Amino acid sequence: MEGLGANVATGGITAALVGLIYTFVQILKRSRCHSNSACCEFEVDRVAELQKKITERDELVSVIVKTLKGIKKQEEEDGEEGEVEL
């Protein structure tokens, strides 16, 4: 029975290693290498797209927050106008 456990563990490690290698190869296929000097920088289109979406989302959130703050401020001013001191 010990041999079976070792085989299963070895198979799992092998599958994980193959998965990592496959992922790395797919990333390399989608990347472009810019060689300015001795180093190589990789630019992946998908990462650039995600960064653009994140920036757009952050800008949208900023506009929403400013709008909500303006609404809250307006409600507070309206509430103060309606109050009557006795």
PDB file of N, CA, C and O in Angstrom:
ATOM      1  N   MET A   1       0.808  -1.196   0.000  1.00  0.00           N
ATOM      2  CA  MET A   1       0.000   0.000   0.000  1.00  0.00           C
ATOM      3  C   MET A   1       0.850   1.259   0.000  1.00  0.00           C
ATOM      4  O   MET A   1       0.406   2.287  -0.511  1.00  0.00           O
ATOM      5  N   GLU A   2       2.028   1.218   0.540  1.00  0.00           N
ATOM      6  CA  GLU A   2       2.880   2.403   0.577  1.00  0.00           C
ATOM      7  C   GLU A   2       3.288   2.809  -0.835  1.00  0.00           C
ATOM      8  O   GLU A   2       3.424   4.001  -1.112  1.00  0.00           O
ATOM      9  N   GLY A   3       3.479   1.880  -1.700  1.00  0.00           N
ATOM     10  CA  GLY A   3       3.856   2.180  -3.076  1.00  0.00           C
ATOM     11  C   GLY A   3       2.766   2.949  -3.804  1.00  0.00           C
ATOM     12  O   GLY A   3       3.061   3.808  -4.635  1.00  0.00           O
ATOM     13  N   LEU A   4       1.502   2.646  -3.497  1.00  0.00           N
ATOM     14  CA  LEU A   4       0.384   3.332  -4.127  1.00  0.00           C
ATOM     15  C   LEU A   4       0.358   4.803  -3.726  1.00  0.00           C
ATOM     16  O   LEU A   4       0.136   5.670  -4.572  1.00  0.00           O
ATOM     17  N   GLY A   5       0.581   5.092  -2.448  1.00  0.00           N
ATOM     18  CA  GLY A   5       0.601   6.477  -1.964  1.00  0.00           C
ATOM     19  C   GLY A   5       1.731   7.275  -2.593  1.00  0.00           C
ATOM     20  O   GLY A   5       1.559   8.445  -2.935  1.00  0.00           O
ATOM     21  N   ALA A   6       2.879   6.645  -2.743  1.00  0.00           N
ATOM     22  CA  ALA A   6       4.015   7.317  -3.363  1.00  0.00           C
ATOM     23  C   ALA A   6       3.724   7.594  -4.832  1.00  0.00           C
ATOM     24  O   ALA A   6       4.089   8.651  -5.346  1.00  0.00           O
ATOM     25  N   ASN A   7       3.079   6.666  -5.506  1.00  0.00           N
ATOM     26  CA  ASN A   7       2.727   6.872  -6.915  1.00  0.00           C
ATOM     27  C   ASN A   7       1.726   8.007  -7.088  1.00  0.00           C
ATOM     28  O   ASN A   7       1.839   8.809  -8.015  1.00  0.00           O
ATOM     29  N   VAL A   8       0.750   8.069  -6.192  1.00  0.00           N
ATOM     30  CA  VAL A   8      -0.253   9.134  -6.255  1.00  0.00           C
ATOM     31  C   VAL A   8       0.414  10.487  -6.010  1.00  0.00           C
ATOM     32  O   VAL A   8       0.132  11.452  -6.720  1.00  0.00           O
ATOM     33  N   ALA A   9       1.293  10.566  -5.017  1.00  0.00           N
ATOM     34  CA  ALA A   9       1.998  11.816  -4.709  1.00  0.00           C
ATOM     35  C   ALA A   9       2.883  12.237  -5.881  1.00  0.00           C
ATOM     36  O   ALA A   9       2.927  13.414  -6.242  1.00  0.00           O
ATOM     37  N   THR A  10       3.577  11.286  -6.463  1.00  0.00           N
ATOM     38  CA  THR A  10       4.435  11.585  -7.605  1.00  0.00           C
ATOM     39  C   THR A  10       3.605  12.069  -8.789  1.00  0.00           C
ATOM     40  O   THR A  10       4.002  13.002  -9.487  1.00  0.00           O
ATOM     41  N   GLY A  11       2.472  11.446  -9.012  1.00  0.00           N
ATOM     42  CA  GLY A  11       1.579  11.859 -10.092  1.00  0.00           C
ATOM     43  C   GLY A  11       1.045  13.267  -9.871  1.00  0.00           C
ATOM     44  O   GLY A  11       0.945  14.050 -10.815  1.00  0.00           O
ATOM     45  N   GLY A  12       0.706  13.590  -8.639  1.00  0.00           N
ATOM     46  CA  GLY A  12       0.205  14.932  -8.311  1.00  0.00           C
ATOM     47  C   GLY A  12       1.261  15.999  -8.531  1.00  0.00           C
ATOM     48  O   GLY A  12       0.983  17.064  -9.083  1.00  0.00           O
ATOM     49  N   ILE A  13       2.473  15.703  -8.092  1.00  0.00           N
ATOM     50  CA  ILE A  13       3.579  16.648  -8.279  1.00  0.00           C
ATOM     51  C   ILE A  13       3.870  16.832  -9.766  1.00  0.00           C
ATOM     52  O   ILE A  13       4.107  17.950 -10.223  1.00  0.00           O
ATOM     53  N   THR A  14       3.851  15.749 -10.506  1.00  0.00           N
ATOM     54  CA  THR A  14       4.098  15.820 -11.945  1.00  0.00           C
ATOM     55  C   THR A  14       3.019  16.638 -12.641  1.00  0.00           C
ATOM     56  O   THR A  14       3.326  17.454 -13.510  1.00  0.00           O
ATOM     57  N   ALA A  15       1.761  16.429 -12.271  1.00  0.00           N
ATOM     58  CA  ALA A  15       0.658  17.178 -12.876  1.00  0.00           C
ATOM     59  C   ALA A  15       0.789  18.672 -12.566  1.00  0.00           C
ATOM     60  O   ALA A  15       0.565  19.509 -13.441  1.00  0.00           O
ATOM     61  N   ALA A  16       1.148  19.003 -11.337  1.00  0.00           N
ATOM     62  CA  ALA A  16       1.330  20.403 -10.960  1.00  0.00           C
ATOM     63  C   ALA A  16       2.471  21.032 -11.751  1.00  0.00           C
ATOM     64  O   ALA A  16       2.352  22.170 -12.203  1.00  0.00           O
ATOM     65  N   LEU A  17       3.555  20.320 -11.921  1.00  0.00           N
ATOM     66  CA  LEU A  17       4.702  20.812 -12.670  1.00  0.00           C
ATOM     67  C   LEU A  17       4.343  21.033 -14.139  1.00  0.00           C
ATOM     68  O   LEU A  17       4.722  22.045 -14.728  1.00  0.00           O
ATOM     69  N   VAL A  18       3.620  20.092 -14.721  1.00  0.00           N
ATOM     70  CA  VAL A  18       3.192  20.232 -16.116  1.00  0.00           C
ATOM     71  C   VAL A  18       2.264  21.442 -16.250  1.00  0.00           C
ATOM     72  O   VAL A  18       2.362  22.194 -17.219  1.00  0.00           O
ATOM     73  N   GLY A  19       1.375  21.629 -15.289  1.00  0.00           N
ATOM     74  CA  GLY A  19       0.475  22.781 -15.311  1.00  0.00           C
ATOM     75  C   GLY A  19       1.228  24.103 -15.242  1.00  0.00           C
ATOM     76  O   GLY A  19       0.897  25.043 -15.965  1.00  0.00           O
ATOM     77  N   LEU A  20       2.226  24.184 -14.387  1.00  0.00           N
ATOM     78  CA  LEU A  20       3.033  25.401 -14.278  1.00  0.00           C
ATOM     79  C   LEU A  20       3.794  25.680 -15.571  1.00  0.00           C
ATOM     80  O   LEU A  20       3.854  26.821 -16.029  1.00  0.00           O
ATOM     81  N   ILE A  21       4.365  24.647 -16.148  1.00  0.00           N
ATOM     82  CA  ILE A  21       5.111  24.818 -17.405  1.00  0.00           C
ATOM     83  C   ILE A  21       4.160  25.268 -18.513  1.00  0.00           C
ATOM     84  O   ILE A  21       4.500  26.163 -19.286  1.00  0.00           O
ATOM     85  N   TYR A  22       2.986  24.669 -18.601  1.00  0.00           N
ATOM     86  CA  TYR A  22       1.996  25.041 -19.613  1.00  0.00           C
ATOM     87  C   TYR A  22       1.594  26.508 -19.446  1.00  0.00           C
ATOM     88  O   TYR A  22       1.532  27.249 -20.427  1.00  0.00           O
ATOM     89  N   THR A  23       1.320  26.930 -18.208  1.00  0.00           N
ATOM     90  CA  THR A  23       0.941  28.313 -17.937  1.00  0.00           C
ATOM     91  C   THR A  23       2.052  29.266 -18.349  1.00  0.00           C
ATOM     92  O   THR A  23       1.782  30.290 -18.977  1.00  0.00           O
ATOM     93  N   PHE A  24       3.284  28.950 -18.011  1.00  0.00           N
ATOM     94  CA  PHE A  24       4.431  29.787 -18.356  1.00  0.00           C
ATOM     95  C   PHE A  24       4.568  29.912 -19.876  1.00  0.00           C
ATOM     96  O   PHE A  24       4.815  31.004 -20.390  1.00  0.00           O
ATOM     97  N   VAL A  25       4.410  28.812 -20.586  1.00  0.00           N
ATOM     98  CA  VAL A  25       4.511  28.834 -22.050  1.00  0.00           C
ATOM     99  C   VAL A  25       3.401  29.698 -22.643  1.00  0.00           C
ATOM    100  O   VAL A  25       3.649  30.438 -23.595  1.00  0.00           O
ATOM    101  N   GLN A  26       2.175  29.621 -22.099  1.00  0.00           N
ATOM    102  CA  GLN A  26       1.067  30.431 -22.604  1.00  0.00           C
ATOM    103  C   GLN A  26       1.333  31.915 -22.369  1.00  0.00           C
ATOM    104  O   GLN A  26       1.023  32.742 -23.227  1.00  0.00           O
ATOM    105  N   ILE A  27       1.899  32.258 -21.225  1.00  0.00           N
ATOM    106  CA  ILE A  27       2.243  33.656 -20.938  1.00  0.00           C
ATOM    107  C   ILE A  27       3.296  34.148 -21.918  1.00  0.00           C
ATOM    108  O   ILE A  27       3.201  35.270 -22.416  1.00  0.00           O
ATOM    109  N   LEU A  28       4.296  33.325 -22.200  1.00  0.00           N
ATOM    110  CA  LEU A  28       5.338  33.717 -23.144  1.00  0.00           C
ATOM    111  C   LEU A  28       4.779  33.907 -24.548  1.00  0.00           C
ATOM    112  O   LEU A  28       5.240  34.783 -25.280  1.00  0.00           O
ATOM    113  N   LYS A  29       3.796  33.104 -24.935  1.00  0.00           N
ATOM    114  CA  LYS A  29       3.196  33.240 -26.258  1.00  0.00           C
ATOM    115  C   LYS A  29       2.476  34.572 -26.405  1.00  0.00           C
ATOM    116  O   LYS A  29       2.453  35.141 -27.496  1.00  0.00           O
ATOM    117  N   ARG A  30       1.895  35.073 -25.339  1.00  0.00           N
ATOM    118  CA  ARG A  30       1.120  36.309 -25.391  1.00  0.00           C
ATOM    119  C   ARG A  30       1.962  37.547 -25.126  1.00  0.00           C
ATOM    120  O   ARG A  30       1.442  38.661 -25.193  1.00  0.00           O
ATOM    121  N   SER A  31       3.216  37.389 -24.835  1.00  0.00           N
ATOM    122  CA  SER A  31       4.042  38.528 -24.461  1.00  0.00           C
ATOM    123  C   SER A  31       4.929  38.977 -25.610  1.00  0.00           C
ATOM    124  O   SER A  31       5.165  38.239 -26.567  1.00  0.00           O
ATOM    125  N   ARG A  32       5.408  40.192 -25.490  1.00  0.00           N
ATOM    126  CA  ARG A  32       6.360  40.738 -26.452  1.00  0.00           C
ATOM    127  C   ARG A  32       7.607  41.138 -25.696  1.00  0.00           C
ATOM    128  O   ARG A  32       7.515  41.738 -24.625  1.00  0.00           O
ATOM    129  N   CYS A  33       8.761  40.820 -26.229  1.00  0.00           N
ATOM    130  CA  CYS A  33      10.018  41.127 -25.564  1.00  0.00           C
ATOM    131  C   CYS A  33      10.601  42.403 -26.166  1.00  0.00           C
ATOM    132  O   CYS A  33      10.795  42.496 -27.378  1.00  0.00           O
ATOM    133  N   HIS A  34      10.877  43.382 -25.310  1.00  0.00           N
ATOM    134  CA  HIS A  34      11.504  44.625 -25.737  1.00  0.00           C
ATOM    135  C   HIS A  34      12.925  44.625 -25.181  1.00  0.00           C
ATOM    136  O   HIS A  34      13.116  44.720 -23.968  1.00  0.00           O
ATOM    137  N   SER A  35      13.889  44.523 -26.032  1.00  0.00           N
ATOM    138  CA  SER A  35      15.276  44.448 -25.574  1.00  0.00           C
ATOM    139  C   SER A  35      15.957  45.790 -25.793  1.00  0.00           C
ATOM    140  O   SER A  35      16.448  46.072 -26.886  1.00  0.00           O
ATOM    141  N   ASN A  36      15.986  46.621 -24.748  1.00  0.00           N
ATOM    142  CA  ASN A  36      16.649  47.918 -24.813  1.00  0.00           C
ATOM    143  C   ASN A  36      18.126  47.794 -24.464  1.00  0.00           C
ATOM    144  O   ASN A  36      18.969  48.515 -24.998  1.00  0.00           O
ATOM    145  N   SER A  37      18.412  46.896 -23.586  1.00  0.00           N
ATOM    146  CA  SER A  37      19.795  46.665 -23.174  1.00  0.00           C
ATOM    147  C   SER A  37      19.957  45.165 -22.985  1.00  0.00           C
ATOM    148  O   SER A  37      19.442  44.378 -23.779  1.00  0.00           O
ATOM    149  N   ALA A  38      20.650  44.776 -21.965  1.00  0.00           N
ATOM    150  CA  ALA A  38      20.867  43.353 -21.723  1.00  0.00           C
ATOM    151  C   ALA A  38      19.638  42.686 -21.103  1.00  0.00           C
ATOM    152  O   ALA A  38      19.504  41.463 -21.149  1.00  0.00           O
ATOM    153  N   CYS A  39      18.745  43.488 -20.524  1.00  0.00           N
ATOM    154  CA  CYS A  39      17.576  42.884 -19.878  1.00  0.00           C
ATOM    155  C   CYS A  39      16.411  42.813 -20.846  1.00  0.00           C
ATOM    156  O   CYS A  39      16.394  43.509 -21.861  1.00  0.00           O
ATOM    157  N   CYS A  40      15.471  41.997 -20.542  1.00  0.00           N
ATOM    158  CA  CYS A  40      14.317  41.796 -21.409  1.00  0.00           C
ATOM    159  C   CYS A  40      13.063  42.052 -20.585  1.00  0.00           C
ATOM    160  O   CYS A  40      12.827  41.374 -19.585  1.00  0.00           O
ATOM    161  N   GLU A  41      12.253  43.034 -21.000  1.00  0.00           N
ATOM    162  CA  GLU A  41      11.016  43.343 -20.307  1.00  0.00           C
ATOM    163  C   GLU A  41       9.861  42.728 -21.090  1.00  0.00           C
ATOM    164  O   GLU A  41       9.813  42.823 -22.316  1.00  0.00           O
ATOM    165  N   PHE A  42       8.948  42.108 -20.386  1.00  0.00           N
ATOM    166  CA  PHE A  42       7.798  41.492 -21.035  1.00  0.00           C
ATOM    167  C   PHE A  42       6.579  42.372 -20.841  1.00  0.00           C
ATOM    168  O   PHE A  42       6.302  42.839 -19.736  1.00  0.00           O
ATOM    169  N   GLU A  43       5.861  42.591 -21.914  1.00  0.00           N
ATOM    170  CA  GLU A  43       4.614  43.334 -21.849  1.00  0.00           C
ATOM    171  C   GLU A  43       3.519  42.409 -22.331  1.00  0.00           C
ATOM    172  O   GLU A  43       3.528  41.967 -23.481  1.00  0.00           O
ATOM    173  N   VAL A  44       2.593  42.121 -21.471  1.00  0.00           N
ATOM    174  CA  VAL A  44       1.500  41.237 -21.819  1.00  0.00           C
ATOM    175  C   VAL A  44       0.265  42.101 -22.087  1.00  0.00           C
ATOM    176  O   VAL A  44      -0.129  42.914 -21.251  1.00  0.00           O
ATOM    177  N   ASP A  45      -0.330  41.915 -23.248  1.00  0.00           N
ATOM    178  CA  ASP A  45      -1.484  42.719 -23.638  1.00  0.00           C
ATOM    179  C   ASP A  45      -2.612  42.630 -22.621  1.00  0.00           C
ATOM    180  O   ASP A  45      -3.278  43.624 -22.332  1.00  0.00           O
ATOM    181  N   ARG A  46      -2.818  41.463 -22.094  1.00  0.00           N
ATOM    182  CA  ARG A  46      -3.920  41.261 -21.162  1.00  0.00           C
ATOM    183  C   ARG A  46      -3.727  42.088 -19.890  1.00  0.00           C
ATOM    184  O   ARG A  46      -4.687  42.632 -19.344  1.00  0.00           O
ATOM    185  N   VAL A  47      -2.489  42.178 -19.426  1.00  0.00           N
ATOM    186  CA  VAL A  47      -2.193  42.969 -18.230  1.00  0.00           C
ATOM    187  C   VAL A  47      -2.479  44.442 -18.508  1.00  0.00           C
ATOM    188  O   VAL A  47      -3.051  45.134 -17.665  1.00  0.00           O
ATOM    189  N   ALA A  48      -2.087  44.919 -19.674  1.00  0.00           N
ATOM    190  CA  ALA A  48      -2.345  46.311 -20.038  1.00  0.00           C
ATOM    191  C   ALA A  48      -3.847  46.585 -20.090  1.00  0.00           C
ATOM    192  O   ALA A  48      -4.305  47.633 -19.637  1.00  0.00           O
ATOM    193  N   GLU A  49      -4.605  45.652 -20.637  1.00  0.00           N
ATOM    194  CA  GLU A  49      -6.059  45.810 -20.699  1.00  0.00           C
ATOM    195  C   GLU A  49      -6.660  45.855 -19.296  1.00  0.00           C
ATOM    196  O   GLU A  49      -7.538  46.674 -19.023  1.00  0.00           O
ATOM    197  N   LEU A  50      -6.197  44.985 -18.415  1.00  0.00           N
ATOM    198  CA  LEU A  50      -6.710  44.959 -17.048  1.00  0.00           C
ATOM    199  C   LEU A  50      -6.376  46.254 -16.316  1.00  0.00           C
ATOM    200  O   LEU A  50      -7.206  46.781 -15.575  1.00  0.00           O
ATOM    201  N   GLN A  51      -5.157  46.774 -16.519  1.00  0.00           N
ATOM    202  CA  GLN A  51      -4.775  48.027 -15.880  1.00  0.00           C
ATOM    203  C   GLN A  51      -5.661  49.170 -16.372  1.00  0.00           C
ATOM    204  O   GLN A  51      -6.041  50.040 -15.589  1.00  0.00           O
ATOM    205  N   LYS A  52      -5.992  49.172 -17.663  1.00  0.00           N
ATOM    206  CA  LYS A  52      -6.864  50.195 -18.216  1.00  0.00           C
ATOM    207  C   LYS A  52      -8.260  50.101 -17.598  1.00  0.00           C
ATOM    208  O   LYS A  52      -8.854  51.118 -17.239  1.00  0.00           O
ATOM    209  N   LYS A  53      -8.776  48.883 -17.477  1.00  0.00           N
ATOM    210  CA  LYS A  53     -10.098  48.695 -16.876  1.00  0.00           C
ATOM    211  C   LYS A  53     -10.103  49.129 -15.415  1.00  0.00           C
ATOM    212  O   LYS A  53     -11.067  49.736 -14.948  1.00  0.00           O
ATOM    213  N   ILE A  54      -9.029  48.820 -14.694  1.00  0.00           N
ATOM    214  CA  ILE A  54      -8.935  49.213 -13.282  1.00  0.00           C
ATOM    215  C   ILE A  54      -8.925  50.730 -13.165  1.00  0.00           C
ATOM    216  O   ILE A  54      -9.592  51.292 -12.297  1.00  0.00           O
ATOM    217  N   THR A  55      -8.171  51.395 -14.038  1.00  0.00           N
ATOM    218  CA  THR A  55      -8.116  52.856 -14.019  1.00  0.00           C
ATOM    219  C   THR A  55      -9.492  53.444 -14.310  1.00  0.00           C
ATOM    220  O   THR A  55      -9.925  54.372 -13.626  1.00  0.00           O
ATOM    221  N   GLU A  56     -10.179  52.918 -15.311  1.00  0.00           N
ATOM    222  CA  GLU A  56     -11.521  53.397 -15.639  1.00  0.00           C
ATOM    223  C   GLU A  56     -12.476  53.178 -14.474  1.00  0.00           C
ATOM    224  O   GLU A  56     -13.293  54.045 -14.162  1.00  0.00           O
ATOM    225  N   ARG A  57     -12.372  52.014 -13.830  1.00  0.00           N
ATOM    226  CA  ARG A  57     -13.239  51.717 -12.693  1.00  0.00           C
ATOM    227  C   ARG A  57     -12.956  52.672 -11.538  1.00  0.00           C
ATOM    228  O   ARG A  57     -13.884  53.162 -10.894  1.00  0.00           O
ATOM    229  N   ASP A  58     -11.672  52.939 -11.272  1.00  0.00           N
ATOM    230  CA  ASP A  58     -11.308  53.852 -10.189  1.00  0.00           C
ATOM    231  C   ASP A  58     -11.843  55.258 -10.452  1.00  0.00           C
ATOM    232  O   ASP A  58     -12.312  55.929  -9.533  1.00  0.00           O
ATOM    233  N   GLU A  59     -11.771  55.704 -11.709  1.00  0.00           N
ATOM    234  CA  GLU A  59     -12.299  57.017 -12.060  1.00  0.00           C
ATOM    235  C   GLU A  59     -13.810  57.052 -11.863  1.00  0.00           C
ATOM    236  O   GLU A  59     -14.347  58.039 -11.360  1.00  0.00           O
ATOM    237  N   LEU A  60     -14.495  55.987 -12.253  1.00  0.00           N
ATOM    238  CA  LEU A  60     -15.940  55.914 -12.092  1.00  0.00           C
ATOM    239  C   LEU A  60     -16.319  55.934 -10.608  1.00  0.00           C
ATOM    240  O   LEU A  60     -17.258  56.625 -10.213  1.00  0.00           O
ATOM    241  N   VAL A  61     -15.597  55.186  -9.801  1.00  0.00           N
ATOM    242  CA  VAL A  61     -15.855  55.158  -8.355  1.00  0.00           C
ATOM    243  C   VAL A  61     -15.640  56.547  -7.763  1.00  0.00           C
ATOM    244  O   VAL A  61     -16.409  56.986  -6.907  1.00  0.00           O
ATOM    245  N   SER A  62     -14.598  57.236  -8.216  1.00  0.00           N
ATOM    246  CA  SER A  62     -14.323  58.583  -7.736  1.00  0.00           C
ATOM    247  C   SER A  62     -15.473  59.529  -8.053  1.00  0.00           C
ATOM    248  O   SER A  62     -15.866  60.332  -7.207  1.00  0.00           O
ATOM    249  N   VAL A  63     -16.015  59.441  -9.261  1.00  0.00           N
ATOM    250  CA  VAL A  63     -17.151  60.287  -9.650  1.00  0.00           C
ATOM    251  C   VAL A  63     -18.375  59.956  -8.799  1.00  0.00           C
ATOM    252  O   VAL A  63     -19.088  60.859  -8.360  1.00  0.00           O
ATOM    253  N   ILE A  64     -18.617  58.689  -8.569  1.00  0.00           N
ATOM    254  CA  ILE A  64     -19.770  58.276  -7.757  1.00  0.00           C
ATOM    255  C   ILE A  64     -19.636  58.791  -6.323  1.00  0.00           C
ATOM    256  O   ILE A  64     -20.599  59.291  -5.742  1.00  0.00           O
ATOM    257  N   VAL A  65     -18.436  58.662  -5.762  1.00  0.00           N
ATOM    258  CA  VAL A  65     -18.218  59.127  -4.386  1.00  0.00           C
ATOM    259  C   VAL A  65     -18.430  60.637  -4.296  1.00  0.00           C
ATOM    260  O   VAL A  65     -19.076  61.118  -3.365  1.00  0.00           O
ATOM    261  N   LYS A  66     -17.892  61.382  -5.256  1.00  0.00           N
ATOM    262  CA  LYS A  66     -18.086  62.842  -5.252  1.00  0.00           C
ATOM    263  C   LYS A  66     -19.560  63.195  -5.363  1.00  0.00           C
ATOM    264  O   LYS A  66     -20.036  64.109  -4.690  1.00  0.00           O
ATOM    265  N   THR A  67     -20.283  62.474  -6.209  1.00  0.00           N
ATOM    266  CA  THR A  67     -21.708  62.725  -6.378  1.00  0.00           C
ATOM    267  C   THR A  67     -22.463  62.446  -5.085  1.00  0.00           C
ATOM    268  O   THR A  67     -23.311  63.236  -4.672  1.00  0.00           O
ATOM    269  N   LEU A  68     -22.154  61.324  -4.452  1.00  0.00           N
ATOM    270  CA  LEU A  68     -22.830  60.983  -3.194  1.00  0.00           C
ATOM    271  C   LEU A  68     -22.512  61.987  -2.097  1.00  0.00           C
ATOM    272  O   LEU A  68     -23.386  62.331  -1.301  1.00  0.00           O
ATOM    273  N   LYS A  69     -21.271  62.461  -2.047  1.00  0.00           N
ATOM    274  CA  LYS A  69     -20.909  63.479  -1.051  1.00  0.00           C
ATOM    275  C   LYS A  69     -21.690  64.768  -1.301  1.00  0.00           C
ATOM    276  O   LYS A  69     -22.147  65.420  -0.363  1.00  0.00           O
ATOM    277  N   GLY A  70     -21.838  65.129  -2.592  1.00  0.00           N
ATOM    278  CA  GLY A  70     -22.612  66.327  -2.933  1.00  0.00           C
ATOM    279  C   GLY A  70     -24.071  66.178  -2.537  1.00  0.00           C
ATOM    280  O   GLY A  70     -24.674  67.121  -2.024  1.00  0.00           O
ATOM    281  N   ILE A  71     -24.644  65.005  -2.768  1.00  0.00           N
ATOM    282  CA  ILE A  71     -26.039  64.753  -2.393  1.00  0.00           C
ATOM    283  C   ILE A  71     -26.202  64.828  -0.884  1.00  0.00           C
ATOM    284  O   ILE A  71     -27.164  65.411  -0.385  1.00  0.00           O
ATOM    285  N   LYS A  72     -25.261  64.237  -0.159  1.00  0.00           N
ATOM    286  CA  LYS A  72     -25.335  64.252   1.306  1.00  0.00           C
ATOM    287  C   LYS A  72     -25.220  65.682   1.831  1.00  0.00           C
ATOM    288  O   LYS A  72     -25.952  66.080   2.738  1.00  0.00           O
ATOM    289  N   LYS A  73     -24.300  66.446   1.255  1.00  0.00           N
ATOM    290  CA  LYS A  73     -24.120  67.834   1.670  1.00  0.00           C
ATOM    291  C   LYS A  73     -25.393  68.627   1.392  1.00  0.00           C
ATOM    292  O   LYS A  73     -25.828  69.417   2.230  1.00  0.00           O
ATOM    293  N   GLN A  74     -25.993  68.418   0.218  1.00  0.00           N
ATOM    294  CA  GLN A  74     -27.231  69.116  -0.135  1.00  0.00           C
ATOM    295  C   GLN A  74     -28.355  68.749   0.827  1.00  0.00           C
ATOM    296  O   GLN A  74     -29.128  69.614   1.238  1.00  0.00           O
ATOM    297  N   GLU A  75     -28.448  67.470   1.188  1.00  0.00           N
ATOM    298  CA  GLU A  75     -29.489  67.036   2.129  1.00  0.00           C
ATOM    299  C   GLU A  75     -29.273  67.674   3.495  1.00  0.00           C
ATOM    300  O   GLU A  75     -30.234  68.067   4.157  1.00  0.00           O
ATOM    301  N   GLU A  76     -28.007  67.781   3.923  1.00  0.00           N
ATOM    302  CA  GLU A  76     -27.724  68.414   5.210  1.00  0.00           C
ATOM    303  C   GLU A  76     -28.098  69.890   5.177  1.00  0.00           C
ATOM    304  O   GLU A  76     -28.654  70.407   6.145  1.00  0.00           O
ATOM    305  N   GLU A  77     -27.798  70.579   4.064  1.00  0.00           N
ATOM    306  CA  GLU A  77     -28.159  71.991   3.944  1.00  0.00           C
ATOM    307  C   GLU A  77     -29.673  72.158   3.910  1.00  0.00           C
ATOM    308  O   GLU A  77     -30.208  73.081   4.524  1.00  0.00           O
ATOM    309  N   ASP A  78     -30.368  71.273   3.198  1.00  0.00           N
ATOM    310  CA  ASP A  78     -31.827  71.336   3.142  1.00  0.00           C
ATOM    311  C   ASP A  78     -32.420  71.084   4.519  1.00  0.00           C
ATOM    312  O   ASP A  78     -33.410  71.713   4.891  1.00  0.00           O
ATOM    313  N   GLY A  79     -31.837  70.186   5.266  1.00  0.00           N
ATOM    314  CA  GLY A  79     -32.324  69.878   6.614  1.00  0.00           C
ATOM    315  C   GLY A  79     -32.130  71.048   7.554  1.00  0.00           C
ATOM    316  O   GLY A  79     -32.975  71.296   8.415  1.00  0.00           O
ATOM    317  N   GLU A  80     -31.029  71.774   7.404  1.00  0.00           N
ATOM    318  CA  GLU A  80     -30.775  72.932   8.264  1.00  0.00           C
ATOM    319  C   GLU A  80     -31.737  74.062   7.958  1.00  0.00           C
ATOM    320  O   GLU A  80     -32.165  74.775   8.866  1.00  0.00           O
ATOM    321  N   GLU A  81     -32.085  74.235   6.683  1.00  0.00           N
ATOM    322  CA  GLU A  81     -33.014  75.294   6.298  1.00  0.00           C
ATOM    323  C   GLU A  81     -34.408  75.026   6.852  1.00  0.00           C
ATOM    324  O   GLU A  81     -35.119  75.963   7.215  1.00  0.00           O
ATOM    325  N   GLY A  82     -34.800  73.785   6.919  1.00  0.00           N
ATOM    326  CA  GLY A  82     -36.143  73.426   7.366  1.00  0.00           C
ATOM    327  C   GLY A  82     -36.297  73.468   8.882  1.00  0.00           C
ATOM    328  O   GLY A  82     -37.422  73.479   9.382  1.00  0.00           O
ATOM    329  N   GLU A  83     -35.215  73.490   9.606  1.00  0.00           N
ATOM    330  CA  GLU A  83     -35.306  73.487  11.066  1.00  0.00           C
ATOM    331  C   GLU A  83     -35.657  74.859  11.583  1.00  0.00           C
ATOM    332  O   GLU A  83     -35.167  75.871  11.081  1.00  0.00           O
ATOM    333  N   VAL A  84     -36.501  74.890  12.582  1.00  0.00           N
ATOM    334  CA  VAL A  84     -36.900  76.150  13.204  1.00  0.00           C
ATOM    335  C   VAL A  84     -36.513  76.082  14.664  1.00  0.00           C
ATOM    336  O   VAL A  84     -36.848  75.126  15.364  1.00  0.00           O
ATOM    337  N   GLU A  85     -35.796  77.115  15.125  1.00  0.00           N
ATOM    338  CA  GLU A  85     -35.386  77.138  16.524  1.00  0.00           C
ATOM    339  C   GLU A  85     -36.511  77.703  17.364  1.00  0.00           C
ATOM    340  O   GLU A  85     -37.133  78.699  16.997  1.00  0.00           O
ATOM    341  N   LEU A  86     -36.768  77.068  18.482  1.00  0.00           N
ATOM    342  CA  LEU A  86     -37.821  77.545  19.386  1.00  0.00           C
ATOM    343  C   LEU A  86     -37.245  78.205  20.583  1.00  0.00           C
ATOM    344  O   LEU A  86     -37.986  78.667  21.451  1.00  0.00           O
TER     345      LEU A  86
END
